[in-house]
Amino acid sequence: MIERCDFCSAELDELHQHLIEPERRRLVCVCGACAILFGSQGETAYRRVPRRVACTSSRAIDTS
């Protein structure tokens, strides 16, 4: 099964990017072109999830 971008339906690589929809607490898979439209902070419906995240006992830390 080929995985596709949830925004534009482009075929995704194995190491594709993700966005989070904070209001619905939902992750979406996106291609690189769609990912660059969003930052990791701000007042948008979606936020980019860092590629590398380390989890600690209390919170996640962006290691990118």
All heavy atoms as TSV, in Angstrom:
chain	resi	resn	atom	element	x	y	z
A	1	MET	N	N	0.846	-1.190	0.000
A	1	MET	CA	C	0.000	0.000	0.000
A	1	MET	C	C	0.887	1.247	0.000
A	1	MET	O	O	1.817	1.368	0.791
A	1	MET	CB	C	-0.899	-0.008	1.237
A	1	MET	CG	C	-1.841	1.146	1.273
A	1	MET	SD	S	-3.056	0.946	2.578
A	1	MET	CE	C	-2.674	2.365	3.545
A	2	ILE	N	N	0.598	2.167	-0.863
A	2	ILE	CA	C	1.351	3.409	-0.964
A	2	ILE	C	C	0.729	4.437	-0.032
A	2	ILE	O	O	-0.472	4.680	-0.076
A	2	ILE	CB	C	1.346	3.940	-2.417
A	2	ILE	CG1	C	2.041	2.944	-3.331
A	2	ILE	CG2	C	1.992	5.308	-2.489
A	2	ILE	CD1	C	1.941	3.289	-4.801
A	3	GLU	N	N	1.572	5.026	0.811
A	3	GLU	CA	C	1.076	6.069	1.715
A	3	GLU	C	C	1.087	7.405	0.973
A	3	GLU	O	O	2.019	7.709	0.243
A	3	GLU	CB	C	1.945	6.133	2.965
A	3	GLU	CG	C	1.284	6.869	4.085
A	3	GLU	CD	C	1.964	6.633	5.417
A	3	GLU	OE1	O	3.016	5.986	5.477
A	3	GLU	OE2	O	1.422	7.127	6.415
A	4	ARG	N	N	0.056	8.212	1.180
A	4	ARG	CA	C	-0.101	9.476	0.462
A	4	ARG	C	C	-0.252	10.644	1.424
A	4	ARG	O	O	-0.739	10.489	2.541
A	4	ARG	CB	C	-1.306	9.417	-0.457
A	4	ARG	CG	C	-1.188	8.298	-1.486
A	4	ARG	CD	C	-1.810	8.694	-2.793
A	4	ARG	NE	N	-1.507	7.730	-3.820
A	4	ARG	CZ	C	-0.566	7.891	-4.739
A	4	ARG	NH1	N	0.152	8.981	-4.753
A	4	ARG	NH2	N	-0.357	6.975	-5.653
A	5	CYS	N	N	0.138	11.825	0.960
A	5	CYS	CA	C	-0.003	13.062	1.723
A	5	CYS	C	C	-1.487	13.314	1.982
A	5	CYS	O	O	-2.308	13.228	1.065
A	5	CYS	CB	C	0.614	14.215	0.938
A	5	CYS	SG	S	0.387	15.842	1.707
A	6	ASP	N	N	-1.814	13.635	3.226
A	6	ASP	CA	C	-3.207	13.906	3.585
A	6	ASP	C	C	-3.730	15.225	3.009
A	6	ASP	O	O	-4.934	15.466	3.023
A	6	ASP	CB	C	-3.378	13.914	5.108
A	6	ASP	CG	C	-3.277	12.521	5.708
A	6	ASP	OD1	O	-3.590	11.537	5.012
A	6	ASP	OD2	O	-2.883	12.416	6.886
A	7	PHE	N	N	-2.830	16.072	2.499
A	7	PHE	CA	C	-3.263	17.350	1.923
A	7	PHE	C	C	-3.353	17.302	0.401
A	7	PHE	O	O	-4.348	17.694	-0.172
A	7	PHE	CB	C	-2.310	18.472	2.324
A	7	PHE	CG	C	-2.491	18.955	3.741
A	7	PHE	CD1	C	-3.401	18.398	4.612
A	7	PHE	CD2	C	-1.719	19.985	4.212
A	7	PHE	CE1	C	-3.559	18.844	5.906
A	7	PHE	CE2	C	-1.865	20.455	5.511
A	7	PHE	CZ	C	-2.780	19.888	6.363
A	8	CYS	N	N	-2.289	16.826	-0.265
A	8	CYS	CA	C	-2.247	16.903	-1.729
A	8	CYS	C	C	-2.238	15.548	-2.434
A	8	CYS	O	O	-2.226	15.493	-3.656
A	8	CYS	CB	C	-1.035	17.714	-2.174
A	8	CYS	SG	S	0.540	16.851	-1.949
A	9	SER	N	N	-2.209	14.471	-1.670
A	9	SER	CA	C	-2.229	13.095	-2.178
A	9	SER	C	C	-0.949	12.667	-2.891
A	9	SER	O	O	-0.939	11.645	-3.572
A	9	SER	CB	C	-3.436	12.866	-3.108
A	9	SER	OG	O	-4.627	13.045	-2.391
A	10	ALA	N	N	0.138	13.419	-2.743
A	10	ALA	CA	C	1.423	13.009	-3.323
A	10	ALA	C	C	1.906	11.757	-2.599
A	10	ALA	O	O	1.619	11.542	-1.424
A	10	ALA	CB	C	2.452	14.123	-3.177
A	11	GLU	N	N	2.645	10.912	-3.318
A	11	GLU	CA	C	3.210	9.713	-2.712
A	11	GLU	C	C	4.255	10.117	-1.672
A	11	GLU	O	O	5.058	11.010	-1.902
A	11	GLU	CB	C	3.849	8.852	-3.795
A	11	GLU	CG	C	4.260	7.496	-3.319
A	11	GLU	CD	C	4.730	6.597	-4.446
A	11	GLU	OE1	O	4.151	6.648	-5.550
A	11	GLU	OE2	O	5.692	5.851	-4.214
A	12	LEU	N	N	4.240	9.454	-0.517
A	12	LEU	CA	C	5.142	9.801	0.569
A	12	LEU	C	C	6.324	8.841	0.650
A	12	LEU	O	O	6.177	7.643	0.391
A	12	LEU	CB	C	4.410	9.781	1.911
A	12	LEU	CG	C	3.308	10.810	2.088
A	12	LEU	CD1	C	2.590	10.582	3.410
A	12	LEU	CD2	C	3.862	12.219	2.020
A	13	ASP	N	N	7.477	9.386	1.041
A	13	ASP	CA	C	8.646	8.571	1.332
A	13	ASP	C	C	8.443	7.907	2.680
A	13	ASP	O	O	7.586	8.297	3.472
A	13	ASP	CB	C	9.907	9.444	1.409
A	13	ASP	CG	C	10.249	10.083	0.080
A	13	ASP	OD1	O	9.921	9.499	-0.967
A	13	ASP	OD2	O	10.856	11.167	0.100
A	14	GLU	N	N	9.296	6.934	2.982
A	14	GLU	CA	C	9.221	6.259	4.274
A	14	GLU	C	C	9.454	7.235	5.423
A	14	GLU	O	O	8.829	7.144	6.466
A	14	GLU	CB	C	10.260	5.148	4.335
A	14	GLU	CG	C	10.176	4.306	5.589
A	14	GLU	CD	C	11.174	3.178	5.580
A	14	GLU	OE1	O	11.359	2.563	4.523
A	14	GLU	OE2	O	11.760	2.927	6.636
A	15	LEU	N	N	10.335	8.226	5.217
A	15	LEU	CA	C	10.654	9.216	6.257
A	15	LEU	C	C	9.936	10.535	6.003
A	15	LEU	O	O	10.547	11.592	5.959
A	15	LEU	CB	C	12.169	9.436	6.331
A	15	LEU	CG	C	12.979	8.204	6.694
A	15	LEU	CD1	C	14.463	8.495	6.613
A	15	LEU	CD2	C	12.598	7.711	8.076
A	16	HIS	N	N	8.625	10.490	5.824
A	16	HIS	CA	C	7.853	11.699	5.553
A	16	HIS	C	C	7.629	12.500	6.837
A	16	HIS	O	O	7.932	12.050	7.927
A	16	HIS	CB	C	6.513	11.346	4.911
A	16	HIS	CG	C	5.669	10.440	5.739
A	16	HIS	ND1	N	5.747	9.071	5.666
A	16	HIS	CD2	C	4.731	10.703	6.684
A	16	HIS	CE1	C	4.896	8.540	6.514
A	16	HIS	NE2	N	4.258	9.514	7.146
A	17	GLN	N	N	7.074	13.691	6.661
A	17	GLN	CA	C	6.833	14.586	7.798
A	17	GLN	C	C	5.390	14.473	8.284
A	17	GLN	O	O	4.538	13.900	7.612
A	17	GLN	CB	C	7.164	16.016	7.385
A	17	GLN	CG	C	8.644	16.151	7.083
A	17	GLN	CD	C	9.061	17.598	6.992
A	17	GLN	OE1	O	8.671	18.414	7.804
A	17	GLN	NE2	N	9.873	17.897	5.999
A	18	HIS	N	N	5.161	15.068	9.464
A	18	HIS	CA	C	3.833	15.029	10.072
A	18	HIS	C	C	3.440	16.406	10.581
A	18	HIS	O	O	4.289	17.210	10.950
A	18	HIS	CB	C	3.805	14.044	11.253
A	18	HIS	CG	C	4.064	12.644	10.849
A	18	HIS	ND1	N	5.329	12.110	10.796
A	18	HIS	CD2	C	3.216	11.668	10.454
A	18	HIS	CE1	C	5.253	10.860	10.396
A	18	HIS	NE2	N	3.980	10.562	10.186
A	19	LEU	N	N	2.143	16.647	10.595
A	19	LEU	CA	C	1.568	17.842	11.203
A	19	LEU	C	C	0.628	17.370	12.302
A	19	LEU	O	O	0.068	16.283	12.228
A	19	LEU	CB	C	0.770	18.658	10.185
A	19	LEU	CG	C	1.515	19.194	8.972
A	19	LEU	CD1	C	0.537	19.885	8.031
A	19	LEU	CD2	C	2.632	20.126	9.368
A	20	ILE	N	N	0.471	18.217	13.313
A	20	ILE	CA	C	-0.505	17.928	14.349
A	20	ILE	C	C	-1.635	18.952	14.241
A	20	ILE	O	O	-1.398	20.117	13.950
A	20	ILE	CB	C	0.122	17.941	15.764
A	20	ILE	CG1	C	-0.903	17.463	16.790
A	20	ILE	CG2	C	0.682	19.303	16.126
A	20	ILE	CD1	C	-0.327	17.156	18.145
A	21	GLU	N	N	-2.831	18.471	14.418
A	21	GLU	CA	C	-4.011	19.328	14.474
A	21	GLU	C	C	-4.387	19.397	15.959
A	21	GLU	O	O	-5.086	18.517	16.462
A	21	GLU	CB	C	-5.134	18.714	13.638
A	21	GLU	CG	C	-6.332	19.582	13.495
A	21	GLU	CD	C	-7.402	18.922	12.634
A	21	GLU	OE1	O	-7.240	17.774	12.195
A	21	GLU	OE2	O	-8.414	19.590	12.428
A	22	PRO	N	N	-3.870	20.419	16.679
A	22	PRO	CA	C	-4.032	20.462	18.141
A	22	PRO	C	C	-5.474	20.396	18.624
A	22	PRO	O	O	-5.762	19.724	19.619
A	22	PRO	CB	C	-3.396	21.787	18.530
A	22	PRO	CG	C	-2.495	22.150	17.421
A	22	PRO	CD	C	-3.124	21.564	16.193
A	23	GLU	N	N	-6.377	21.054	17.934
A	23	GLU	CA	C	-7.765	21.099	18.395
A	23	GLU	C	C	-8.404	19.708	18.434
A	23	GLU	O	O	-9.155	19.383	19.340
A	23	GLU	CB	C	-8.585	22.023	17.498
A	23	GLU	CG	C	-9.967	22.300	18.034
A	23	GLU	CD	C	-10.671	23.385	17.231
A	23	GLU	OE1	O	-10.146	24.503	17.168
A	23	GLU	OE2	O	-11.737	23.070	16.679
A	24	ARG	N	N	-8.047	18.881	17.445
A	24	ARG	CA	C	-8.614	17.527	17.388
A	24	ARG	C	C	-7.654	16.467	17.919
A	24	ARG	O	O	-8.002	15.285	17.931
A	24	ARG	CB	C	-8.992	17.194	15.952
A	24	ARG	CG	C	-10.134	18.077	15.461
A	24	ARG	CD	C	-10.505	17.822	14.038
A	24	ARG	NE	N	-10.978	16.449	13.860
A	24	ARG	CZ	C	-11.127	15.876	12.680
A	24	ARG	NH1	N	-10.838	16.539	11.581
A	24	ARG	NH2	N	-11.544	14.636	12.590
A	25	ARG	N	N	-6.426	16.905	18.303
A	25	ARG	CA	C	-5.396	15.989	18.811
A	25	ARG	C	C	-5.148	14.866	17.816
A	25	ARG	O	O	-5.175	13.683	18.140
A	25	ARG	CB	C	-5.781	15.448	20.173
A	25	ARG	CG	C	-5.915	16.545	21.207
A	25	ARG	CD	C	-6.357	16.020	22.532
A	25	ARG	NE	N	-5.392	15.060	23.030
A	25	ARG	CZ	C	-4.776	15.123	24.188
A	25	ARG	NH1	N	-5.040	16.107	24.992
A	25	ARG	NH2	N	-3.920	14.207	24.555
A	26	ARG	N	N	-4.871	15.275	16.555
A	26	ARG	CA	C	-4.736	14.328	15.457
A	26	ARG	C	C	-3.462	14.614	14.684
A	26	ARG	O	O	-3.135	15.768	14.406
A	26	ARG	CB	C	-5.958	14.474	14.548
A	26	ARG	CG	C	-5.976	13.577	13.356
A	26	ARG	CD	C	-7.280	13.748	12.600
A	26	ARG	NE	N	-7.238	14.907	11.731
A	26	ARG	CZ	C	-7.135	14.842	10.398
A	26	ARG	NH1	N	-7.065	13.679	9.790
A	26	ARG	NH2	N	-7.104	15.938	9.687
A	27	LEU	N	N	-2.720	13.556	14.311
A	27	LEU	CA	C	-1.546	13.676	13.457
A	27	LEU	C	C	-1.938	13.394	12.022
A	27	LEU	O	O	-2.756	12.504	11.763
A	27	LEU	CB	C	-0.468	12.673	13.868
A	27	LEU	CG	C	0.324	12.994	15.109
A	27	LEU	CD1	C	1.265	11.841	15.423
A	27	LEU	CD2	C	1.098	14.281	14.958
A	28	VAL	N	N	-1.352	14.133	11.089
A	28	VAL	CA	C	-1.565	13.877	9.673
A	28	VAL	C	C	-0.219	13.721	8.988
A	28	VAL	O	O	0.765	14.370	9.357
A	28	VAL	CB	C	-2.401	14.984	8.986
A	28	VAL	CG1	C	-3.809	15.020	9.529
A	28	VAL	CG2	C	-1.763	16.339	9.123
A	29	CYS	N	N	-0.154	12.839	8.012
A	29	CYS	CA	C	1.054	12.601	7.233
A	29	CYS	C	C	1.078	13.584	6.059
A	29	CYS	O	O	0.060	13.750	5.381
A	29	CYS	CB	C	1.051	11.174	6.691
A	29	CYS	SG	S	1.008	9.909	7.964
A	30	VAL	N	N	2.227	14.217	5.831
A	30	VAL	CA	C	2.329	15.192	4.744
A	30	VAL	C	C	3.653	15.053	3.992
A	30	VAL	O	O	4.638	14.563	4.541
A	30	VAL	CB	C	2.187	16.642	5.250
A	30	VAL	CG1	C	0.798	16.911	5.770
A	30	VAL	CG2	C	3.220	16.976	6.297
A	31	CYS	N	N	3.663	15.509	2.754
A	31	CYS	CA	C	4.886	15.556	1.958
A	31	CYS	C	C	5.696	16.791	2.377
A	31	CYS	O	O	5.194	17.668	3.086
A	31	CYS	CB	C	4.543	15.608	0.477
A	31	CYS	SG	S	3.708	17.126	-0.053
A	32	GLY	N	N	6.926	16.861	1.937
A	32	GLY	CA	C	7.788	17.988	2.288
A	32	GLY	C	C	7.240	19.326	1.820
A	32	GLY	O	O	7.337	20.331	2.518
A	33	ALA	N	N	6.645	19.350	0.623
A	33	ALA	CA	C	6.101	20.603	0.088
A	33	ALA	C	C	4.966	21.140	0.954
A	33	ALA	O	O	4.895	22.339	1.223
A	33	ALA	CB	C	5.623	20.391	-1.346
A	34	CYS	N	N	4.095	20.264	1.416
A	34	CYS	CA	C	2.990	20.706	2.273
A	34	CYS	C	C	3.490	21.048	3.674
A	34	CYS	O	O	2.975	21.968	4.313
A	34	CYS	CB	C	1.906	19.633	2.341
A	34	CYS	SG	S	0.977	19.465	0.791
A	35	ALA	N	N	4.500	20.344	4.158
A	35	ALA	CA	C	5.025	20.580	5.507
A	35	ALA	C	C	5.611	21.974	5.654
A	35	ALA	O	O	5.469	22.599	6.708
A	35	ALA	CB	C	6.070	19.529	5.865
A	36	ILE	N	N	6.260	22.493	4.604
A	36	ILE	CA	C	6.907	23.808	4.730
A	36	ILE	C	C	5.906	24.951	4.842
A	36	ILE	O	O	6.276	26.060	5.191
A	36	ILE	CB	C	7.908	24.089	3.592
A	36	ILE	CG1	C	7.206	24.165	2.248
A	36	ILE	CG2	C	9.024	23.073	3.581
A	36	ILE	CD1	C	8.088	24.666	1.129
A	37	LEU	N	N	4.647	24.675	4.605
A	37	LEU	CA	C	3.622	25.710	4.731
A	37	LEU	C	C	3.289	26.029	6.190
A	37	LEU	O	O	2.623	27.014	6.473
A	37	LEU	CB	C	2.338	25.272	4.018
A	37	LEU	CG	C	2.462	25.015	2.516
A	37	LEU	CD1	C	1.158	24.443	1.983
A	37	LEU	CD2	C	2.852	26.288	1.793
A	38	PHE	N	N	3.762	25.180	7.114
A	38	PHE	CA	C	3.405	25.322	8.517
A	38	PHE	C	C	4.642	25.356	9.400
A	38	PHE	O	O	5.610	24.648	9.157
A	38	PHE	CB	C	2.518	24.155	8.965
A	38	PHE	CG	C	1.230	24.074	8.203
A	38	PHE	CD1	C	1.137	23.302	7.057
A	38	PHE	CD2	C	0.128	24.782	8.625
A	38	PHE	CE1	C	-0.043	23.232	6.340
A	38	PHE	CE2	C	-1.067	24.721	7.915
A	38	PHE	CZ	C	-1.146	23.943	6.772
A	39	GLY	N	N	4.599	26.160	10.465
A	39	GLY	CA	C	5.652	26.193	11.469
A	39	GLY	C	C	5.280	25.299	12.633
A	39	GLY	O	O	4.208	24.688	12.659
A	40	SER	N	N	6.155	25.232	13.620
A	40	SER	CA	C	5.876	24.388	14.781
A	40	SER	C	C	5.118	25.139	15.875
A	40	SER	O	O	4.702	24.556	16.861
A	40	SER	CB	C	7.173	23.815	15.349
A	40	SER	OG	O	8.027	24.856	15.733
A	41	GLN	N	N	4.968	26.462	15.689
A	41	GLN	CA	C	4.208	27.261	16.645
A	41	GLN	C	C	3.316	28.218	15.864
A	41	GLN	O	O	3.469	28.391	14.675
A	41	GLN	CB	C	5.145	28.046	17.548
A	41	GLN	CG	C	6.037	27.156	18.376
A	41	GLN	CD	C	6.987	27.957	19.230
A	41	GLN	OE1	O	6.908	29.161	19.301
A	41	GLN	NE2	N	7.885	27.267	19.891
A	42	GLY	N	N	2.381	28.839	16.539
A	42	GLY	CA	C	1.535	29.817	15.862
A	42	GLY	C	C	0.072	29.520	16.033
A	42	GLY	O	O	-0.324	28.599	16.724
A	43	GLU	N	N	-0.723	30.295	15.343
A	43	GLU	CA	C	-2.171	30.231	15.478
A	43	GLU	C	C	-2.821	29.593	14.260
A	43	GLU	O	O	-3.865	30.018	13.824
A	43	GLU	CB	C	-2.724	31.644	15.693
A	43	GLU	CG	C	-2.251	32.300	16.973
A	43	GLU	CD	C	-2.704	31.541	18.211
A	43	GLU	OE1	O	-3.840	31.037	18.227
A	43	GLU	OE2	O	-1.908	31.444	19.159
A	44	THR	N	N	-2.200	28.569	13.701
A	44	THR	CA	C	-2.788	27.882	12.553
A	44	THR	C	C	-3.487	26.614	13.027
A	44	THR	O	O	-3.266	26.140	14.136
A	44	THR	CB	C	-1.712	27.521	11.504
A	44	THR	OG1	O	-0.766	26.644	12.115
A	44	THR	CG2	C	-0.999	28.755	10.990
A	45	ALA	N	N	-4.308	26.054	12.168
A	45	ALA	CA	C	-5.026	24.825	12.515
A	45	ALA	C	C	-4.071	23.639	12.637
A	45	ALA	O	O	-4.358	22.680	13.345
A	45	ALA	CB	C	-6.083	24.529	11.470
A	46	TYR	N	N	-2.926	23.706	11.936
A	46	TYR	CA	C	-1.947	22.626	11.959
A	46	TYR	C	C	-0.587	23.184	12.362
A	46	TYR	O	O	-0.263	24.323	12.064
A	46	TYR	CB	C	-1.800	21.976	10.578
A	46	TYR	CG	C	-3.057	21.309	10.104
A	46	TYR	CD1	C	-3.970	21.997	9.307
A	46	TYR	CD2	C	-3.330	19.989	10.435
A	46	TYR	CE1	C	-5.129	21.380	8.868
A	46	TYR	CE2	C	-4.487	19.362	9.994
A	46	TYR	CZ	C	-5.374	20.069	9.213
A	46	TYR	OH	O	-6.517	19.458	8.780
A	47	ARG	N	N	0.222	22.339	13.000
A	47	ARG	CA	C	1.595	22.708	13.360
A	47	ARG	C	C	2.520	21.573	12.957
A	47	ARG	O	O	2.164	20.397	13.094
A	47	ARG	CB	C	1.718	22.949	14.858
A	47	ARG	CG	C	0.916	24.153	15.290
A	47	ARG	CD	C	1.141	24.478	16.737
A	47	ARG	NE	N	0.154	25.465	17.144
A	47	ARG	CZ	C	-0.539	25.408	18.260
A	47	ARG	NH1	N	-0.349	24.417	19.105
A	47	ARG	NH2	N	-1.412	26.334	18.546
A	48	ARG	N	N	3.700	21.934	12.466
A	48	ARG	CA	C	4.657	20.921	12.045
A	48	ARG	C	C	5.249	20.202	13.258
A	48	ARG	O	O	5.592	20.829	14.249
A	48	ARG	CB	C	5.776	21.549	11.231
A	48	ARG	CG	C	6.603	20.491	10.553
A	48	ARG	CD	C	7.696	20.970	9.656
A	48	ARG	NE	N	7.585	22.335	9.202
A	48	ARG	CZ	C	8.496	22.903	8.436
A	48	ARG	NH1	N	9.557	22.249	8.059
A	48	ARG	NH2	N	8.347	24.149	8.057
A	49	VAL	N	N	5.348	18.897	13.151
A	49	VAL	CA	C	5.958	18.079	14.198
A	49	VAL	C	C	7.438	17.947	13.849
A	49	VAL	O	O	7.771	17.590	12.716
A	49	VAL	CB	C	5.293	16.686	14.264
A	49	VAL	CG1	C	5.988	15.797	15.276
A	49	VAL	CG2	C	3.815	16.828	14.576
A	50	PRO	N	N	8.342	18.237	14.780
A	50	PRO	CA	C	9.777	18.088	14.495
A	50	PRO	C	C	10.090	16.652	14.082
A	50	PRO	O	O	9.447	15.707	14.549
A	50	PRO	CB	C	10.449	18.424	15.825
A	50	PRO	CG	C	9.433	19.174	16.609
A	50	PRO	CD	C	8.099	18.695	16.141
A	51	ARG	N	N	11.083	16.491	13.199
A	51	ARG	CA	C	11.460	15.149	12.739
A	51	ARG	C	C	12.018	14.293	13.861
A	51	ARG	O	O	11.812	13.107	13.906
A	51	ARG	CB	C	12.484	15.236	11.614
A	51	ARG	CG	C	11.868	15.656	10.314
A	51	ARG	CD	C	12.910	15.555	9.220
A	51	ARG	NE	N	12.346	15.968	7.964
A	51	ARG	CZ	C	12.074	15.124	6.984
A	51	ARG	NH1	N	12.362	13.857	7.111
A	51	ARG	NH2	N	11.561	15.572	5.860
A	52	ARG	N	N	12.767	14.915	14.756
A	52	ARG	CA	C	13.367	14.165	15.850
A	52	ARG	C	C	12.871	14.720	17.176
A	52	ARG	O	O	13.057	15.883	17.473
A	52	ARG	CB	C	14.888	14.271	15.791
A	52	ARG	CG	C	15.458	13.651	14.523
A	52	ARG	CD	C	16.944	13.706	14.516
A	52	ARG	NE	N	17.429	12.868	15.616
A	52	ARG	CZ	C	18.649	12.891	16.069
A	52	ARG	NH1	N	19.531	13.707	15.556
A	52	ARG	NH2	N	19.018	12.109	17.059
A	53	VAL	N	N	12.246	13.876	17.945
A	53	VAL	CA	C	11.721	14.277	19.245
A	53	VAL	C	C	12.184	13.255	20.272
A	53	VAL	O	O	12.093	12.058	20.056
A	53	VAL	CB	C	10.168	14.336	19.230
A	53	VAL	CG1	C	9.633	14.647	20.605
A	53	VAL	CG2	C	9.694	15.358	18.227
A	54	ALA	N	N	12.715	13.747	21.382
A	54	ALA	CA	C	13.101	12.866	22.490
A	54	ALA	C	C	12.090	13.046	23.605
A	54	ALA	O	O	11.730	14.168	23.948
A	54	ALA	CB	C	14.496	13.231	22.984
A	55	CYS	N	N	11.620	11.960	24.167
A	55	CYS	CA	C	10.640	12.029	25.251
A	55	CYS	C	C	11.331	11.879	26.594
A	55	CYS	O	O	12.200	11.029	26.761
A	55	CYS	CB	C	9.597	10.937	25.088
A	55	CYS	SG	S	8.547	11.197	23.667
A	56	THR	N	N	10.950	12.722	27.502
A	56	THR	CA	C	11.402	12.598	28.883
A	56	THR	C	C	10.192	12.217	29.712
A	56	THR	O	O	9.080	12.117	29.195
A	56	THR	CB	C	12.005	13.925	29.399
A	56	THR	OG1	O	10.964	14.893	29.454
A	56	THR	CG2	C	13.134	14.416	28.512
A	57	SER	N	N	10.370	12.048	30.984
A	57	SER	CA	C	9.238	11.648	31.821
A	57	SER	C	C	8.168	12.731	31.914
A	57	SER	O	O	7.018	12.451	32.170
A	57	SER	CB	C	9.723	11.276	33.219
A	57	SER	OG	O	10.369	12.380	33.800
A	58	SER	N	N	8.543	14.002	31.666
A	58	SER	CA	C	7.562	15.063	31.834
A	58	SER	C	C	7.110	15.719	30.536
A	58	SER	O	O	6.022	16.264	30.467
A	58	SER	CB	C	8.132	16.136	32.762
A	58	SER	OG	O	9.307	16.686	32.207
A	59	ARG	N	N	7.955	15.695	29.463
A	59	ARG	CA	C	7.554	16.364	28.223
A	59	ARG	C	C	8.451	15.946	27.064
A	59	ARG	O	O	9.503	15.368	27.255
A	59	ARG	CB	C	7.612	17.872	28.385
A	59	ARG	CG	C	9.003	18.372	28.719
A	59	ARG	CD	C	8.977	19.860	29.023
A	59	ARG	NE	N	10.288	20.239	29.495
A	59	ARG	CZ	C	10.995	21.227	29.014
A	59	ARG	NH1	N	10.499	21.965	28.051
A	59	ARG	NH2	N	12.182	21.518	29.491
A	60	ALA	N	N	8.028	16.263	25.853
A	60	ALA	CA	C	8.824	15.983	24.660
A	60	ALA	C	C	9.750	17.159	24.388
A	60	ALA	O	O	9.390	18.302	24.607
A	60	ALA	CB	C	7.910	15.739	23.478
A	61	ILE	N	N	10.935	16.872	23.889
A	61	ILE	CA	C	11.933	17.903	23.599
A	61	ILE	C	C	12.312	17.814	22.125
A	61	ILE	O	O	12.662	16.740	21.635
A	61	ILE	CB	C	13.190	17.722	24.474
A	61	ILE	CG1	C	12.834	17.799	25.948
A	61	ILE	CG2	C	14.265	18.734	24.107
A	61	ILE	CD1	C	13.960	17.391	26.870
A	62	ASP	N	N	12.258	18.918	21.400
A	62	ASP	CA	C	12.650	18.995	20.003
A	62	ASP	C	C	14.169	18.894	19.922
A	62	ASP	O	O	14.876	19.725	20.468
A	62	ASP	CB	C	12.151	20.310	19.404
A	62	ASP	CG	C	12.525	20.501	17.942
A	62	ASP	OD1	O	13.220	19.640	17.375
A	62	ASP	OD2	O	12.112	21.512	17.376
A	63	THR	N	N	14.694	17.871	19.211
A	63	THR	CA	C	16.135	17.703	19.098
A	63	THR	C	C	16.642	18.009	17.704
A	63	THR	O	O	17.768	17.701	17.378
A	63	THR	CB	C	16.548	16.259	19.482
A	63	THR	OG1	O	15.945	15.352	18.555
A	63	THR	CG2	C	16.169	15.932	20.905
A	64	SER	N	N	15.808	18.605	16.850
A	64	SER	CA	C	16.241	18.901	15.487
A	64	SER	C	C	17.005	20.187	15.402
A	64	SER	O	O	17.129	20.940	16.304
A	64	SER	CB	C	15.060	18.907	14.530
A	64	SER	OG	O	14.024	19.718	14.976
